[in-house]
Amino acid sequence: MFKVIVLCFFLIIGCGQQKENVTDDSKKTPAEEKSQVTQKKQPVLKINNNAYYVEDIINYAYYTLSEMNEENKNNPEVKKEIIENFIDHKLLLKKAENSGITVDDAKVKRVLDNFKSAFGKENLSTYTNKPVLDIRRLSNVIKEQLIIQKFLAEKLKNIKLEEKDLKNYYDEFVKRYKGVTLYHIYHLVADNAESAGKARQLMRQRHAFSDVVKKFSVGTLKEEGGDMGYVDISNYPAPFQQVKEMRIGSVSSVIKSDYGYHIFKLVDIKRNIRPDFKEIKSKLYSELFIKKQDELLDNLTKELRSNAKITISDNVSFVLSPKPPERSDN
């Protein structure tokens, strides 16, 4: 929904598409413990009085980082985007907590259980060649995300869209919209060349197109005389495109296609048509709500950043831990 929570939220809703290894923090090898201590001596980011380390950012963006190749992980623009998202995440989390937003641990456990069950085994240690994330830190990240979502949901209640807002947005939409051409056509489709030929012969003899359709067509609009009304033929198969070359009131020759044998009559053309307000009102509401949503988040994060002291290290490297040695869970 919001870009700031996309990176990590894949941990919750995207896990069914990718199998990862998750281990208990208490099972770290001596080498991993040493690496962790070394990292903690060197914070890579400070927000006000809080210091953050590489492992904090890795845990936040774990799913995204685990899918990246080394070149992308070391790309300055990619690293900058991840760190900026992490900063927004922490600022929003602090704001949410200061606003009294809390999440029940039982809800966190349900989300975590859903995540683990997607892998088929609680210890999640059966897959190889994947980075490792410990279950405690994963639980913390999920809890933070749920707190932020709850906080933002409260903020969204302040977004009120009135009829005049939608109409103003519609006016902007119309200015940008490239009008379409609609063709009012009648259509006969026969399943063999002989029937199509007889139908076309009757039309030459001045028989009404709709009457001939009812006799020879196998199309779904047979009982309506083949009247398709006004249509945007750019959305139709190749045989319909020949209507663009016809004059109003004319009847086409027999056109063969994979669908059968076609004859068209062009009745009228409406050019540069734009959709009616009522026709796309629900679509406009969805688009405008998302736009207001994004504006709210952008303004909120800008405000939080303007009141925060942020220091970022020049050298940040996202290195995911290797898979630990296999162990028995029996």
HELIX and SHEET records of a PDB file:
HELIX    1   1 LYS A    3  ILE A   13  1                                  11    
HELIX    2   2 CYS A   15  GLN A   17  5                                   3    
HELIX    3   3 ASP A   25  LYS A   27  5                                   3    
HELIX    4   4 PRO A   30  LYS A   40  1                                  11    
HELIX    5   5 VAL A   54  TYR A   60  1                                   7    
HELIX    6   6 TYR A   62  GLU A   67  1                                   6    
HELIX    7   7 GLU A   70  LYS A   73  1                                   4    
HELIX    8   8 PRO A   76  ASN A   98  1                                  23    
HELIX    9   9 ASP A  105  SER A  117  1                                  13    
HELIX   10  10 ILE A  135  LEU A  156  1                                  22    
HELIX   11  11 GLU A  163  ARG A  176  1                                  14    
HELIX   12  12 ALA A  193  ARG A  204  1                                  12    
HELIX   13  13 PHE A  209  PHE A  216  1                                   8    
HELIX   14  14 LYS A  222  GLU A  224  5                                   3    
HELIX   15  15 ILE A  233  ASN A  235  5                                   3    
HELIX   16  16 ALA A  238  GLU A  245  5                                   8    
HELIX   17  17 LYS A  278  ILE A  280  5                                   3    
HELIX   18  18 LYS A  281  SER A  306  1                                  26    
SHEET    1   A 2 ASN A  21  THR A  23  0                                        
SHEET    2   A 2 VAL A 132  ASP A 134  1                                        
SHEET    1   B 3 ASN A  50  TYR A  52  0                                        
SHEET    2   B 3 LEU A  45  ILE A  47 -1                                        
SHEET    3   B 3 ILE A 310  ILE A 312 -1                                        
SHEET    1   C 4 ASP A 227  VAL A 231  0                                        
SHEET    2   C 4 VAL A 180  ALA A 190 -1                                        
SHEET    3   C 4 GLY A 260  ILE A 273 -1                                        
SHEET    4   C 4 ILE A 255  SER A 257 -1                                        
END                                                                             
